[in-house]
Amino acid sequence: MTVEAPKRDVTPTPARRNRGQLTSRGYRVFQTVNALVLTGVVVLTLYPLVNIVARSFSAEDYIRSGRVNLWPRGFNLTTYHRVMSDPTFWTNYRNTVVYTVVATAISMVLTVCYAYVLSKKNLRGRGALVGIAVFTMFFNGGLIPNYVLISGLSLRNTIWAVVLPNAISVFNLLVMKSFFESMPAELEEAAAVDGLNTYQTLLRIVLPLSKAMLATMVLFYAVFFWNSWFSAYLYLDRSEMFPVTIYLRNLIAGATGGSDVGTASEAALQIAANIQSVTIVLTVLPIMLVYPFIQRYFVSGVMLGAVKG
Amino acid sequence: MAARTWRQAIRRDWQLYSLAILPLLFFVIFRYLPMVGNVIAFRRYQPGGDIFGERWVGLHYFQMFWDDPTFWQVFTNTLILGALTLVVLFPLPVVLALLLNEVRTGALKRLVQTVSYLPHFLSIVVVAGIVFQVLSVDGIVNQGLKALGEQTVPFLQQPGWFRTIYVTSEAWQTVGWGTILYLAALTTIDPDLYEAARIDGANRWRQTWHVTLPGIRPTMVTLLILNIGTFMAVGFEKILLLYNPLTYPTADVVSTYLYRVGVVSGSFSYAAAIGLFESVIGLILVLSANAISRRTVGTSLW
């Protein structure tokens, strides 16, 4: 991509602007309006999320009569008990954890290996190796050939159908490649002089120096796999293999969509709605817990990709 | 020192090349084999049979969707949703980034960024679940309508609402995250340019118009090209989660149709033909957008 690297430090904004129109009345009005607009953005973004949490702790009567807004009404944990006592929910939750861990591990190994190779500017054939990866960003085989392939390889109803087809994200690969490229070449030359071979250099010199970048990549992949549902939906048939995203999807599809609209009683729909809120909260919980800590890593990761990609 | 021949290169760097073997296998099997697998669009494929099909049928399956009225309906839906997405969702992050850039209180800026990035980290299933909850008969939107003395609306059962719901929920989830690259680009603008513009008598609005916007233009063009490239692939997963037979008239797009034709009904060759058509259009779009932007604004992906 074509975004250029920062040329210089950004001057602290007040210094830059104090000399200018900061004092003009029009600009002060603009500042106020701007702050209001942005506060509006914050409220609009949070409102649905807070509402879901409030519903998840509310009594069904209050939800049914549409009286739950930002605060739980008729606070209770009944629905939490109900969802958490469903063995399928726990099986699926555990599956999500397993799929996420296994898939992230595989992805990291493949991405690190390939990115390291791509970062060697003198390597013969490097351009072709980059091209092979980048081309897949613009053209892909499409849903049906992929489906036929996974079926043909007998990967259906195995964990591999979920963890293998998306093992390398080209975006992550390019971010990591540019990170490796930015490492001082002298380090690896010194390692070579000391008699380390390529594998040893990678494991003992390069990776220990890349911990922050590796952590970012692990998070990128882990969030992706935690959130993914479509491969599982496509390739898994048995409910004891589903990740929790499919559990949630089935709740949604069963309650609101599909052909059986109107067949379920209204009360049953309401209970289902309450269960949906609880499942949403439980599905999102791990991400919410780590979000404050991981957000800035994500941001710097994306920046790096944009700057050098 | 670069090796002169392959033999030298391999002898010197075989350990490096060996690291590339597994990733290359991944690309060959899971990315390039499906591309080749598109031959089933030209061959009759039987489920469980040879993955490259049984026998040639030429353009039979392409003729089929050409004559298929449902195909043209979903094609139109795809164009409309794609255009709406592009027109509404492309400018929003630019605007938000410009507004954020004018904020002088660091705390507010950080708060807005932290909160607006958040939905990006939610699973699309969760977002669909939230949409269902918010728009349900007892949801907050209908609560608001009731408070205003209006009738409640079963939003997700009405084709007329689908496009609004889709675009709005997409905006909710993606706009904040979309500002990141613009904010990065904004930090690269040379402050001397603002100084010069001020000396020339430009007010803040003119500074934005003549300095800030040209400064982030390369980023905008790059993202525009990428968006155009995914034009045909409009939110397949999200639509699959949100639509139902009642909303097919506006919600059914090429990719959901081919999903039902192929995976649900088992007409793999027909669905593969539709899919190939879709990805070729996507590729042509991205290539032409790239060529046009290289000629006109001098920015391109390659």
Contacts between the chains, C-beta under 8 A, distances in Angstrom:
chain1	res1	chain2	res2	distance
A	1	B	222	5.2
A	1	B	301	7.1
A	2	B	218	4.7
A	2	B	219	7.5
A	2	B	221	7.9
A	2	B	222	5.4
A	2	B	299	5.7
A	2	B	300	7.8
A	2	B	301	7.7
A	3	B	181	6.5
A	3	B	184	6.3
A	3	B	185	5.4
A	3	B	188	7.4
A	3	B	218	6.6
A	3	B	219	5.2
A	3	B	222	7.1
A	4	B	188	5.5
A	4	B	218	7.6
A	5	B	188	7.3
A	6	B	184	8.0
A	6	B	187	5.5
A	6	B	188	5.1
A	7	B	188	5.9
A	7	B	190	6.7
A	8	B	190	7.5
A	10	B	187	4.8
A	10	B	191	7.7
A	11	B	191	5.0
A	13	B	104	6.1
A	14	B	104	6.6
A	16	B	191	5.6
A	16	B	194	6.8
A	17	B	104	7.6
A	19	B	198	7.9
A	20	B	194	7.8
A	20	B	198	5.7
A	20	B	204	7.4
A	21	B	203	6.3
A	21	B	204	5.5
A	27	B	204	6.0
A	30	B	102	7.4
A	30	B	204	7.6
A	31	B	102	7.2
A	31	B	104	7.1
A	34	B	99	5.5
A	34	B	102	5.6
A	34	B	103	6.7
A	35	B	103	7.1
A	35	B	105	7.6
A	35	B	108	6.2
A	37	B	99	6.3
A	38	B	99	6.1
A	38	B	100	7.0
A	38	B	103	6.7
A	38	B	108	6.4
A	38	B	112	4.8
A	39	B	108	7.7
A	41	B	96	7.0
A	41	B	112	6.1
A	41	B	115	7.7
A	41	B	116	6.0
A	41	B	176	7.7
A	42	B	111	6.3
A	42	B	112	5.8
A	42	B	115	4.8
A	42	B	116	7.3
A	44	B	172	7.4
A	45	B	115	5.2
A	45	B	116	5.5
A	45	B	118	6.7
A	45	B	119	6.4
A	45	B	172	6.8
A	45	B	176	6.9
A	46	B	115	6.0
A	47	B	140	7.4
A	48	B	130	5.2
A	48	B	133	7.7
A	48	B	134	5.1
A	48	B	140	7.5
A	48	B	172	7.4
A	49	B	118	7.6
A	49	B	119	8.0
A	49	B	130	7.4
A	51	B	133	7.3
A	51	B	134	6.9
A	51	B	140	5.4
A	52	B	129	8.0
A	52	B	130	5.9
A	52	B	133	5.8
A	55	B	133	6.7
A	63	B	138	5.8
A	64	B	138	5.9
A	65	B	138	7.1
A	66	B	137	7.6
A	66	B	138	4.1
A	66	B	139	7.5
A	66	B	142	6.6
A	66	B	143	4.7
A	66	B	146	6.6
A	67	B	143	7.9
A	69	B	140	6.7
A	69	B	143	7.2
A	109	B	22	7.6
A	110	B	22	5.9
A	110	B	23	4.8
A	110	B	26	5.9
A	111	B	23	7.6
A	113	B	19	4.3
A	113	B	20	6.8
A	113	B	22	6.4
A	113	B	23	5.7
A	114	B	19	7.4
A	114	B	20	6.0
A	114	B	23	3.7
A	114	B	24	7.9
A	116	B	16	7.8
A	116	B	19	6.3
A	117	B	16	5.4
A	117	B	17	7.3
A	117	B	19	5.2
A	117	B	20	4.5
A	117	B	23	8.0
A	120	B	13	7.5
A	120	B	16	6.1
A	122	B	1	7.2
A	122	B	2	5.0
A	122	B	3	7.9
A	123	B	9	7.4
A	123	B	13	6.0
A	123	B	16	6.2
A	124	B	2	6.8
A	124	B	3	5.4
A	124	B	6	6.5
A	124	B	9	3.7
A	124	B	13	7.4
A	125	B	6	7.9
A	125	B	9	7.3
A	129	B	20	6.3
A	129	B	24	7.8
A	132	B	24	7.2
A	132	B	27	5.6
A	133	B	27	6.5
A	136	B	27	6.7
A	136	B	31	4.5
A	136	B	32	7.8
A	138	B	229	6.4
A	138	B	283	6.4
A	138	B	286	5.9
A	139	B	35	6.9
A	139	B	279	6.3
A	139	B	282	7.9
A	139	B	283	5.4
A	140	B	31	6.8
A	140	B	34	7.0
A	140	B	35	7.2
A	140	B	279	6.7
A	141	B	31	7.1
A	141	B	32	7.8
A	141	B	33	7.3
A	141	B	34	2.4
A	141	B	35	4.5
A	141	B	36	7.8
A	141	B	37	5.7
A	141	B	38	6.3
A	142	B	34	6.8
A	142	B	38	6.7
A	142	B	272	6.9
A	142	B	275	3.6
A	142	B	276	6.5
A	142	B	278	7.2
A	142	B	279	5.5
A	143	B	255	7.0
A	143	B	258	6.5
A	143	B	259	6.3
A	143	B	262	6.8
A	143	B	263	7.4
A	143	B	271	7.5
A	143	B	275	5.8
A	144	B	37	8.0
A	144	B	40	7.4
A	144	B	258	6.8
A	144	B	262	4.5
A	144	B	263	7.6
A	144	B	268	5.6
A	144	B	271	4.6
A	144	B	272	4.3
A	144	B	275	5.3
A	145	B	33	7.8
A	145	B	34	3.9
A	145	B	35	7.3
A	145	B	36	7.9
A	145	B	37	3.2
A	145	B	38	5.5
A	145	B	40	6.9
A	145	B	272	6.1
A	145	B	275	7.5
A	146	B	30	7.8
A	146	B	34	4.8
A	146	B	37	7.7
A	147	B	262	6.9
A	147	B	263	5.9
A	147	B	268	7.7
A	148	B	37	5.9
A	148	B	40	6.7
A	148	B	45	7.0
A	148	B	51	5.4
A	148	B	268	6.1
A	148	B	272	7.9
A	149	B	29	7.8
A	149	B	30	7.6
A	149	B	33	5.8
A	149	B	34	5.5
A	149	B	37	5.8
A	149	B	51	6.5
A	151	B	47	7.6
A	151	B	48	7.9
A	152	B	51	4.1
A	164	B	26	7.7
A	164	B	30	6.6
A	165	B	30	4.9
A	167	B	26	5.5
A	167	B	30	7.4
A	168	B	23	6.2
A	168	B	26	5.6
A	168	B	27	7.3
A	197	B	15	5.9
A	198	B	13	7.9
A	198	B	15	3.7
A	198	B	16	5.5
A	198	B	19	7.3
A	199	B	15	6.3
A	199	B	19	7.8
A	202	B	19	7.6
A	223	B	121	5.8
A	226	B	123	7.3
A	227	B	121	7.6
A	227	B	122	7.0
A	227	B	123	3.5
A	227	B	124	7.1
A	227	B	125	7.7
A	227	B	126	7.7
A	228	B	123	7.4
A	229	B	123	6.5
A	229	B	124	7.2
A	229	B	125	5.0
A	229	B	237	7.6
A	230	B	237	5.4
A	230	B	240	7.9
A	234	B	263	6.8
A	245	B	123	5.4
A	245	B	125	4.5
A	245	B	126	7.9
A	246	B	125	8.0
A	248	B	125	5.1
A	248	B	126	6.9
A	248	B	129	5.9
A	249	B	125	5.1
A	249	B	128	7.7
A	249	B	241	6.6
A	251	B	129	7.7
A	252	B	125	7.5
A	252	B	128	6.1
A	252	B	129	5.4
A	252	B	132	5.6
A	252	B	241	6.9
A	255	B	132	7.6
A	256	B	132	5.1
A	256	B	136	7.1
A	256	B	156	6.3
A	256	B	244	8.0
A	257	B	156	7.2
A	257	B	242	7.8
A	257	B	243	7.6
A	257	B	244	4.1
A	258	B	244	5.6
A	258	B	245	7.7
A	259	B	244	7.8
A	259	B	245	6.4
A	261	B	157	6.7
A	261	B	244	7.1
A	261	B	246	7.1
A	270	B	138	7.1
A	273	B	132	7.9
A	273	B	133	6.5
A	273	B	136	6.1
A	273	B	138	7.2
A	276	B	129	5.6
A	276	B	132	6.9
A	276	B	133	6.3
A	277	B	133	6.2
A	279	B	129	7.5
A	280	B	126	5.5
A	280	B	129	4.8
A	280	B	130	6.7
A	280	B	133	7.6
A	283	B	123	6.8
A	283	B	125	7.7
A	283	B	126	5.9
A	284	B	122	6.2
A	284	B	123	7.8
A	284	B	126	5.7
A	287	B	121	5.4
A	287	B	122	7.2
A	291	B	118	6.7
A	291	B	121	6.3
A	292	B	114	7.8
A	295	B	114	6.2
A	295	B	117	6.2
A	298	B	117	7.6
A	299	B	117	7.6
A	299	B	180	6.1
A	302	B	180	5.3
A	302	B	181	7.2
A	303	B	180	7.1
A	303	B	184	5.0
A	306	B	180	7.8
A	306	B	181	5.0
A	306	B	184	5.6
A	306	B	219	7.8
A	307	B	184	7.0
